[in-house]
């Protein structure tokens, strides 16, 4: 298996990345920014897969600022959501049924 750096340089990822940027009209899906660095963010990864194995709906275009905000808050947010689901404060049954199946 290729390491992360090799996967991000691989032609398969480069093609997929550009397809997602094109789909999203080269603008951040959160703030609409178009004039700064744009990244393609993974909403999830496929277990034992390559970074380009994720379905297109699992990838979004984000500007570098929104991308940083997502990564800075991701751990905290996932912990809060997991607690609320497990404690019964949040019913995620409908949401879980709509999530892509992870291998």
N, CA, C and O atoms as CSV, one atom per row, in Angstrom:
chain,resi,resn,atom,element,x,y,z
A,1,UNK,N,N,0.860,-1.181,0.000
A,1,UNK,CA,C,0.000,0.000,0.000
A,1,UNK,C,C,0.902,1.239,0.000
A,1,UNK,O,O,1.918,1.283,0.693
A,2,UNK,N,N,0.521,2.212,-0.768
A,2,UNK,CA,C,1.265,3.467,-0.824
A,2,UNK,C,C,1.062,4.259,0.462
A,2,UNK,O,O,-0.009,4.196,1.067
A,3,UNK,N,N,2.083,5.006,0.885
A,3,UNK,CA,C,1.889,5.861,2.063
A,3,UNK,C,C,1.055,7.079,1.656
A,3,UNK,O,O,0.782,7.286,0.474
A,4,UNK,N,N,0.653,7.885,2.651
A,4,UNK,CA,C,-0.234,9.025,2.399
A,4,UNK,C,C,0.347,9.989,1.374
A,4,UNK,O,O,-0.343,10.415,0.448
A,5,UNK,N,N,1.619,10.329,1.546
A,5,UNK,CA,C,2.254,11.289,0.641
A,5,UNK,C,C,2.227,10.775,-0.801
A,5,UNK,O,O,1.936,11.526,-1.732
A,6,UNK,N,N,2.531,9.504,-0.970
A,6,UNK,CA,C,2.520,8.914,-2.312
A,6,UNK,C,C,1.109,8.902,-2.905
A,6,UNK,O,O,0.932,9.135,-4.100
A,7,UNK,N,N,0.115,8.631,-2.068
A,7,UNK,CA,C,-1.261,8.608,-2.561
A,7,UNK,C,C,-1.706,9.996,-3.031
A,7,UNK,O,O,-2.376,10.118,-4.056
A,8,UNK,N,N,-1.334,11.046,-2.281
A,8,UNK,CA,C,-1.733,12.399,-2.677
A,8,UNK,C,C,-1.031,12.855,-3.947
A,8,UNK,O,O,-1.513,13.772,-4.613
A,9,UNK,N,N,0.090,12.243,-4.300
A,9,UNK,CA,C,0.800,12.581,-5.530
A,9,UNK,C,C,0.380,11.697,-6.716
A,9,UNK,O,O,0.710,11.988,-7.865
A,10,UNK,N,N,-0.340,10.630,-6.422
A,10,UNK,CA,C,-0.689,9.632,-7.438
A,10,UNK,C,C,-1.662,10.206,-8.475
A,10,UNK,O,O,-2.543,10.991,-8.122
A,11,UNK,N,N,-1.514,9.829,-9.737
A,11,UNK,CA,C,-2.419,10.314,-10.790
A,11,UNK,C,C,-3.899,10.004,-10.535
A,11,UNK,O,O,-4.766,10.788,-10.922
A,12,UNK,N,N,-4.198,8.867,-9.889
A,12,UNK,CA,C,-5.604,8.548,-9.583
A,12,UNK,C,C,-6.209,9.620,-8.674
A,12,UNK,O,O,-7.337,10.061,-8.895
A,13,UNK,N,N,-5.452,10.040,-7.645
A,13,UNK,CA,C,-5.954,11.078,-6.747
A,13,UNK,C,C,-6.033,12.418,-7.470
A,13,UNK,O,O,-7.009,13.151,-7.312
A,14,UNK,N,N,-5.025,12.737,-8.252
A,14,UNK,CA,C,-5.017,14.027,-8.950
A,14,UNK,C,C,-6.235,14.164,-9.868
A,14,UNK,O,O,-6.836,15.235,-9.944
A,15,UNK,N,N,-6.597,13.088,-10.561
A,15,UNK,CA,C,-7.789,13.129,-11.429
A,15,UNK,C,C,-9.057,13.303,-10.604
A,15,UNK,O,O,-9.931,14.102,-10.942
A,16,UNK,N,N,-9.144,12.537,-9.510
A,16,UNK,CA,C,-10.348,12.610,-8.677
A,16,UNK,C,C,-10.463,13.991,-8.039
A,16,UNK,O,O,-11.547,14.571,-7.999
A,17,UNK,N,N,-9.350,14.514,-7.544
A,17,UNK,CA,C,-9.332,15.831,-6.922
A,17,UNK,C,C,-9.841,16.895,-7.894
A,17,UNK,O,O,-10.680,17.719,-7.530
A,18,UNK,N,N,-9.345,16.878,-9.101
A,18,UNK,CA,C,-9.766,17.887,-10.085
A,18,UNK,C,C,-11.231,17.710,-10.485
A,18,UNK,O,O,-11.918,18.692,-10.767
A,19,UNK,N,N,-11.709,16.475,-10.510
A,19,UNK,CA,C,-13.124,16.242,-10.803
A,19,UNK,C,C,-14.011,16.834,-9.702
A,19,UNK,O,O,-15.063,17.404,-9.990
A,20,UNK,N,N,-13.585,16.698,-8.446
A,20,UNK,CA,C,-14.366,17.250,-7.326
A,20,UNK,C,C,-14.317,18.772,-7.346
A,20,UNK,O,O,-15.340,19.429,-7.156
A,21,UNK,N,N,-13.135,19.335,-7.576
A,21,UNK,CA,C,-13.025,20.794,-7.671
A,21,UNK,C,C,-13.940,21.319,-8.782
A,21,UNK,O,O,-14.614,22.333,-8.604
A,22,UNK,N,N,-13.962,20.645,-9.902
A,22,UNK,CA,C,-14.817,21.039,-11.019
A,22,UNK,C,C,-16.296,20.916,-10.645
A,22,UNK,O,O,-17.088,21.817,-10.921
A,23,UNK,N,N,-16.659,19.799,-10.015
A,23,UNK,CA,C,-18.052,19.597,-9.592
A,23,UNK,C,C,-18.517,20.728,-8.689
A,23,UNK,O,O,-19.654,21.189,-8.786
A,24,UNK,N,N,-17.622,21.169,-7.809
A,24,UNK,CA,C,-17.962,22.216,-6.838
A,24,UNK,C,C,-17.679,23.624,-7.364
A,24,UNK,O,O,-17.625,24.581,-6.592
A,25,UNK,N,N,-17.499,23.745,-8.677
A,25,UNK,CA,C,-17.265,25.041,-9.325
A,25,UNK,C,C,-16.080,25.789,-8.731
A,25,UNK,O,O,-16.086,27.018,-8.657
A,26,UNK,N,N,-15.072,25.049,-8.312
A,26,UNK,CA,C,-13.853,25.651,-7.761
A,26,UNK,C,C,-14.174,26.694,-6.700
A,26,UNK,O,O,-13.625,27.796,-6.697
A,27,UNK,N,N,-15.095,26.314,-5.781
A,27,UNK,CA,C,-15.437,27.208,-4.668
A,27,UNK,C,C,-15.666,26.389,-3.404
A,27,UNK,O,O,-16.106,25.240,-3.452
A,28,UNK,N,N,-15.356,27.012,-2.275
A,28,UNK,CA,C,-15.525,26.359,-0.980
A,28,UNK,C,C,-17.002,26.077,-0.742
A,28,UNK,O,O,-17.845,26.957,-0.917
A,29,UNK,N,N,-17.310,24.850,-0.343
A,29,UNK,CA,C,-18.701,24.462,-0.102
A,29,UNK,C,C,-19.251,25.051,1.187
A,29,UNK,O,O,-20.454,24.976,1.433
A,30,UNK,N,N,-18.394,25.634,2.013
A,30,UNK,CA,C,-18.865,26.261,3.250
A,30,UNK,C,C,-19.058,27.755,3.070
A,30,UNK,O,O,-20.142,28.277,3.329
A,31,UNK,N,N,-18.013,28.450,2.627
A,31,UNK,CA,C,-18.076,29.919,2.586
A,31,UNK,C,C,-18.153,30.493,1.176
A,31,UNK,O,O,-18.382,31.691,1.012
A,32,UNK,N,N,-17.967,29.659,0.159
A,32,UNK,CA,C,-18.046,30.127,-1.214
A,32,UNK,C,C,-16.765,30.750,-1.757
A,32,UNK,O,O,-16.733,31.182,-2.909
A,33,UNK,N,N,-15.720,30.805,-0.955
A,33,UNK,CA,C,-14.443,31.411,-1.359
A,33,UNK,C,C,-13.896,30.743,-2.622
A,33,UNK,O,O,-13.970,29.525,-2.784
A,34,UNK,N,N,-13.346,31.572,-3.506
A,34,UNK,CA,C,-12.757,31.057,-4.739
A,34,UNK,C,C,-11.340,31.567,-4.969
A,34,UNK,O,O,-10.639,31.073,-5.851
A,35,UNK,N,N,-10.917,32.550,-4.185
A,35,UNK,CA,C,-9.648,33.231,-4.446
A,35,UNK,C,C,-8.495,32.795,-3.554
A,35,UNK,O,O,-7.440,33.430,-3.576
A,36,UNK,N,N,-8.658,31.748,-2.780
A,36,UNK,CA,C,-7.576,31.224,-1.942
A,36,UNK,C,C,-7.351,29.760,-2.300
A,36,UNK,O,O,-8.076,29.200,-3.123
A,37,UNK,N,N,-6.352,29.145,-1.686
A,37,UNK,CA,C,-6.072,27.726,-1.923
A,37,UNK,C,C,-7.316,26.900,-1.612
A,37,UNK,O,O,-7.939,27.065,-0.563
A,38,UNK,N,N,-7.663,26.020,-2.528
A,38,UNK,CA,C,-8.786,25.118,-2.322
A,38,UNK,C,C,-8.260,23.702,-2.131
A,38,UNK,O,O,-7.354,23.263,-2.838
A,39,UNK,N,N,-8.841,22.992,-1.166
A,39,UNK,CA,C,-8.476,21.610,-0.872
A,39,UNK,C,C,-9.695,20.730,-1.091
A,39,UNK,O,O,-10.829,21.203,-1.014
A,40,UNK,N,N,-9.466,19.461,-1.362
A,40,UNK,CA,C,-10.553,18.489,-1.396
A,40,UNK,C,C,-10.470,17.700,-0.094
A,40,UNK,O,O,-9.493,16.999,0.167
A,41,UNK,N,N,-11.511,17.831,0.710
A,41,UNK,CA,C,-11.568,17.232,2.048
A,41,UNK,C,C,-12.339,15.919,2.012
A,41,UNK,O,O,-13.397,15.821,1.389
A,42,UNK,N,N,-11.792,14.908,2.692
A,42,UNK,CA,C,-12.478,13.619,2.847
A,42,UNK,C,C,-13.429,13.698,4.032
A,42,UNK,O,O,-13.005,14.021,5.142
A,43,UNK,N,N,-14.694,13.411,3.816
A,43,UNK,CA,C,-15.649,13.312,4.923
A,43,UNK,C,C,-15.449,11.988,5.658
A,43,UNK,O,O,-15.786,11.868,6.836
A,44,UNK,N,N,-14.909,11.014,4.970
A,44,UNK,CA,C,-14.577,9.710,5.550
A,44,UNK,C,C,-13.554,9.047,4.637
A,44,UNK,O,O,-13.313,9.511,3.523
A,45,UNK,N,N,-12.958,7.966,5.112
A,45,UNK,CA,C,-12.026,7.171,4.314
A,45,UNK,C,C,-12.550,5.751,4.220
A,45,UNK,O,O,-13.267,5.291,5.109
A,46,UNK,N,N,-12.204,5.065,3.168
A,46,UNK,CA,C,-12.550,3.652,3.026
A,46,UNK,C,C,-11.495,2.820,3.758
A,46,UNK,O,O,-10.297,2.988,3.529
A,47,UNK,N,N,-11.936,1.942,4.620
A,47,UNK,CA,C,-11.007,1.097,5.364
A,47,UNK,C,C,-10.191,0.254,4.391
A,47,UNK,O,O,-10.738,-0.374,3.484
A,48,UNK,N,N,-8.889,0.250,4.590
A,48,UNK,CA,C,-7.959,-0.516,3.760
A,48,UNK,C,C,-7.981,-0.102,2.290
A,48,UNK,O,O,-7.563,-0.870,1.422
A,49,UNK,N,N,-8.463,1.099,2.008
A,49,UNK,CA,C,-8.506,1.573,0.630
A,49,UNK,C,C,-7.555,2.731,0.411
A,49,UNK,O,O,-6.891,3.200,1.335
A,50,UNK,N,N,-7.504,3.172,-0.810
A,50,UNK,CA,C,-6.714,4.340,-1.157
A,50,UNK,C,C,-7.568,5.601,-0.984
A,50,UNK,O,O,-8.792,5.521,-0.876
A,51,UNK,N,N,-6.917,6.748,-0.959
A,51,UNK,CA,C,-7.665,7.988,-0.749
A,51,UNK,C,C,-8.616,8.280,-1.900
A,51,UNK,O,O,-9.579,9.025,-1.717
A,52,UNK,N,N,-8.379,7.723,-3.065
A,52,UNK,CA,C,-9.256,7.954,-4.207
A,52,UNK,C,C,-10.408,6.951,-4.279
A,52,UNK,O,O,-11.242,7.036,-5.180
A,53,UNK,N,N,-10.463,5.998,-3.337
A,53,UNK,CA,C,-11.539,5.005,-3.317
A,53,UNK,C,C,-12.841,5.544,-2.736
A,53,UNK,O,O,-13.880,4.893,-2.846
A,54,UNK,N,N,-12.802,6.711,-2.125
A,54,UNK,CA,C,-13.994,7.310,-1.515
A,54,UNK,C,C,-14.944,7.760,-2.616
A,54,UNK,O,O,-14.514,8.343,-3.612
A,55,UNK,N,N,-16.238,7.489,-2.441
A,55,UNK,CA,C,-17.243,7.966,-3.392
A,55,UNK,C,C,-17.199,9.484,-3.479
A,55,UNK,O,O,-16.799,10.156,-2.527
A,56,UNK,N,N,-17.604,10.015,-4.606
A,56,UNK,CA,C,-17.571,11.463,-4.802
A,56,UNK,C,C,-18.367,12.214,-3.732
A,56,UNK,O,O,-17.992,13.323,-3.352
A,57,UNK,N,N,-19.457,11.624,-3.244
A,57,UNK,CA,C,-20.248,12.316,-2.218
A,57,UNK,C,C,-19.549,12.348,-0.861
A,57,UNK,O,O,-20.037,12.993,0.067
A,58,UNK,N,N,-18.437,11.675,-0.735
A,58,UNK,CA,C,-17.631,11.714,0.486
A,58,UNK,C,C,-16.481,12.701,0.402
A,58,UNK,O,O,-15.616,12.727,1.278
A,59,UNK,N,N,-16.464,13.516,-0.652
A,59,UNK,CA,C,-15.410,14.497,-0.870
A,59,UNK,C,C,-16.033,15.870,-1.110
A,59,UNK,O,O,-17.018,15.992,-1.839
A,60,UNK,N,N,-15.459,16.898,-0.496
A,60,UNK,CA,C,-15.966,18.259,-0.670
A,60,UNK,C,C,-14.809,19.230,-0.848
A,60,UNK,O,O,-13.716,19.025,-0.319
A,61,UNK,N,N,-15.070,20.286,-1.601
A,61,UNK,CA,C,-14.081,21.336,-1.791
A,61,UNK,C,C,-14.195,22.334,-0.654
A,61,UNK,O,O,-15.281,22.830,-0.354
A,62,UNK,N,N,-13.057,22.626,-0.018
A,62,UNK,CA,C,-13.003,23.600,1.070
A,62,UNK,C,C,-11.828,24.544,0.836
A,62,UNK,O,O,-10.784,24.137,0.326
A,63,UNK,N,N,-12.008,25.806,1.213
A,63,UNK,CA,C,-10.864,26.717,1.186
A,63,UNK,C,C,-9.941,26.345,2.346
A,63,UNK,O,O,-10.349,25.646,3.273
A,64,UNK,N,N,-8.708,26.813,2.289
A,64,UNK,CA,C,-7.738,26.429,3.319
A,64,UNK,C,C,-8.200,26.848,4.710
A,64,UNK,O,O,-7.900,26.158,5.684
A,65,UNK,N,N,-8.926,27.965,4.829
A,65,UNK,CA,C,-9.388,28.423,6.146
A,65,UNK,C,C,-10.492,27.530,6.712
A,65,UNK,O,O,-10.438,27.143,7.879
A,66,UNK,N,N,-11.486,27.204,5.898
A,66,UNK,CA,C,-12.558,26.312,6.364
A,66,UNK,C,C,-12.018,24.907,6.614
A,66,UNK,O,O,-12.459,24.233,7.544
A,67,UNK,N,N,-11.074,24.462,5.796
A,67,UNK,CA,C,-10.462,23.144,5.980
A,67,UNK,C,C,-9.771,23.071,7.338
A,67,UNK,O,O,-9.895,22.076,8.052
A,68,UNK,N,N,-9.048,24.121,7.688
A,68,UNK,CA,C,-8.369,24.165,8.989
A,68,UNK,C,C,-9.391,24.141,10.124
A,68,UNK,O,O,-9.202,23.425,11.108
A,69,UNK,N,N,-10.476,24.918,9.998
A,69,UNK,CA,C,-11.514,24.942,11.035
A,69,UNK,C,C,-12.127,23.563,11.233
A,69,UNK,O,O,-12.381,23.141,12.361
A,70,UNK,N,N,-12.360,22.872,10.132
A,70,UNK,CA,C,-12.942,21.522,10.232
A,70,UNK,C,C,-11.995,20.598,10.984
A,70,UNK,O,O,-12.418,19.886,11.894
A,71,UNK,N,N,-10.727,20.604,10.617
A,71,UNK,CA,C,-9.770,19.716,11.273
A,71,UNK,C,C,-9.530,20.121,12.728
A,71,UNK,O,O,-9.351,19.252,13.581
A,72,UNK,N,N,-9.521,21.396,13.022
A,72,UNK,CA,C,-9.326,21.846,14.404
A,72,UNK,C,C,-10.478,21.412,15.303
A,72,UNK,O,O,-10.262,21.097,16.474
A,73,UNK,N,N,-11.701,21.390,14.771
A,73,UNK,CA,C,-12.868,21.062,15.591
A,73,UNK,C,C,-13.360,19.645,15.462
A,73,UNK,O,O,-14.288,19.254,16.170
A,74,UNK,N,N,-12.768,18.856,14.573
A,74,UNK,CA,C,-13.279,17.522,14.270
A,74,UNK,C,C,-13.289,16.580,15.466
A,74,UNK,O,O,-14.297,15.920,15.722
A,75,UNK,N,N,-12.206,16.508,16.187
A,75,UNK,CA,C,-12.118,15.591,17.318
A,75,UNK,C,C,-13.132,15.954,18.397
A,75,UNK,O,O,-13.826,15.084,18.924
A,76,UNK,N,N,-13.211,17.219,18.717
A,76,UNK,CA,C,-14.152,17.685,19.743
A,76,UNK,C,C,-15.590,17.402,19.318
A,76,UNK,O,O,-16.390,16.893,20.102
A,77,UNK,N,N,-15.908,17.735,18.079
A,77,UNK,CA,C,-17.262,17.546,17.579
A,77,UNK,C,C,-17.661,16.076,17.551
A,77,UNK,O,O,-18.769,15.725,17.956
A,78,UNK,N,N,-16.768,15.220,17.079
A,78,UNK,CA,C,-17.113,13.798,17.006
A,78,UNK,C,C,-17.328,13.217,18.404
A,78,UNK,O,O,-18.189,12.358,18.593
A,79,UNK,N,N,-16.555,13.677,19.375
A,79,UNK,CA,C,-16.753,13.215,20.753
A,79,UNK,C,C,-18.100,13.642,21.306
A,79,UNK,O,O,-18.784,12.852,21.957
A,80,UNK,N,N,-18.486,14.878,21.055
A,80,UNK,CA,C,-19.782,15.390,21.525
A,80,UNK,C,C,-20.927,14.623,20.876
A,80,UNK,O,O,-21.871,14.216,21.553
A,81,UNK,N,N,-20.843,14.429,19.575
A,81,UNK,CA,C,-21.907,13.715,18.861
A,81,UNK,C,C,-22.006,12.272,19.350
A,81,UNK,O,O,-23.105,11.777,19.602
A,82,UNK,N,N,-20.874,11.599,19.486
A,82,UNK,CA,C,-20.891,10.213,19.964
A,82,UNK,C,C,-21.521,10.123,21.348
A,82,UNK,O,O,-22.322,9.223,21.603
A,83,UNK,N,N,-21.171,11.042,22.245
A,83,UNK,CA,C,-21.748,11.036,23.585
A,83,UNK,C,C,-23.256,11.228,23.524
A,83,UNK,O,O,-23.998,10.504,24.188
A,84,UNK,N,N,-23.717,12.189,22.741
A,84,UNK,CA,C,-25.154,12.469,22.664
A,84,UNK,C,C,-25.933,11.291,22.081
A,84,UNK,O,O,-27.054,11.013,22.509
A,85,UNK,N,N,-25.340,10.596,21.103
A,85,UNK,CA,C,-26.003,9.425,20.542
A,85,UNK,C,C,-26.058,8.306,21.580
A,85,UNK,O,O,-27.113,7.708,21.793
A,86,UNK,N,N,-24.923,8.021,22.227
A,86,UNK,CA,C,-24.869,6.915,23.186
A,86,UNK,C,C,-25.692,7.176,24.438
A,86,UNK,O,O,-26.196,6.239,25.057
A,87,UNK,N,N,-25.832,8.453,24.819
A,87,UNK,CA,C,-26.616,8.782,26.006
A,87,UNK,C,C,-28.104,8.918,25.703
A,87,UNK,O,O,-28.909,9.100,26.617
A,88,UNK,N,N,-28.471,8.832,24.439
A,88,UNK,CA,C,-29.872,8.928,24.060
A,88,UNK,C,C,-30.360,10.354,23.851
A,88,UNK,O,O,-31.543,10.563,23.580
A,89,UNK,N,N,-29.481,11.335,23.970
A,89,UNK,CA,C,-29.876,12.733,23.756
A,89,UNK,C,C,-30.096,13.041,22.282
A,89,UNK,O,O,-30.801,13.994,21.950
A,90,UNK,N,N,-29.511,12.257,21.404
A,90,UNK,CA,C,-29.617,12.491,19.974
A,90,UNK,C,C,-29.958,11.173,19.304
A,90,UNK,O,O,-29.237,10.186,19.445
A,91,UNK,N,N,-31.073,11.169,18.567
A,91,UNK,CA,C,-31.456,9.975,17.821
A,91,UNK,C,C,-30.924,10.112,16.414
A,91,UNK,O,O,-31.410,10.930,15.633
A,92,UNK,N,N,-29.934,9.318,16.093
A,92,UNK,CA,C,-29.291,9.395,14.785
A,92,UNK,C,C,-29.696,8.242,13.872
A,92,UNK,O,O,-29.042,7.995,12.859
A,93,UNK,N,N,-30.755,7.543,14.217
A,93,UNK,CA,C,-31.181,6.384,13.436
A,93,UNK,C,C,-31.403,6.751,11.977
A,93,UNK,O,O,-30.897,6.069,11.085
A,94,UNK,N,N,-32.150,7.814,11.721
A,94,UNK,CA,C,-32.415,8.219,10.342
A,94,UNK,C,C,-31.134,8.631,9.639
A,94,UNK,O,O,-30.942,8.314,8.465
A,95,UNK,N,N,-30.267,9.325,10.333
A,95,UNK,CA,C,-29.015,9.780,9.743
A,95,UNK,C,C,-28.125,8.607,9.405
A,95,UNK,O,O,-27.549,8.558,8.318
A,96,UNK,N,N,-28.003,7.663,10.319
A,96,UNK,CA,C,-27.118,6.520,10.114
A,96,UNK,C,C,-27.542,5.726,8.891
A,96,UNK,O,O,-26.690,5.220,8.160
A,97,UNK,N,N,-28.847,5.607,8.654
A,97,UNK,CA,C,-29.323,4.857,7.499
A,97,UNK,C,C,-28.967,5.516,6.173
A,97,UNK,O,O,-28.968,4.852,5.137
A,98,UNK,N,N,-28.661,6.820,6.187
A,98,UNK,CA,C,-28.320,7.522,4.945
A,98,UNK,C,C,-26.828,7.589,4.687
A,98,UNK,O,O,-26.407,7.994,3.604
A,99,UNK,N,N,-26.019,7.197,5.664
A,99,UNK,CA,C,-24.566,7.274,5.505
A,99,UNK,C,C,-24.062,6.231,4.513
A,99,UNK,O,O,-24.624,5.140,4.419
A,100,UNK,N,N,-23.002,6.562,3.771
A,100,UNK,CA,C,-22.404,5.557,2.885
A,100,UNK,C,C,-21.883,4.398,3.720
A,100,UNK,O,O,-21.394,4.596,4.833
A,101,UNK,N,N,-21.986,3.207,3.189
A,101,UNK,CA,C,-21.496,2.025,3.881
A,101,UNK,C,C,-19.982,1.993,3.792
A,101,UNK,O,O,-19.417,2.095,2.703
A,102,UNK,N,N,-19.326,1.853,4.934
A,102,UNK,CA,C,-17.869,1.796,4.971
A,102,UNK,C,C,-17.463,0.334,5.005
A,102,UNK,O,O,-17.952,-0.444,5.824
A,103,UNK,N,N,-16.574,-0.022,4.117
A,103,UNK,CA,C,-16.136,-1.429,3.996
A,103,UNK,C,C,-15.418,-1.880,5.243
A,103,UNK,O,O,-14.981,-3.028,5.322
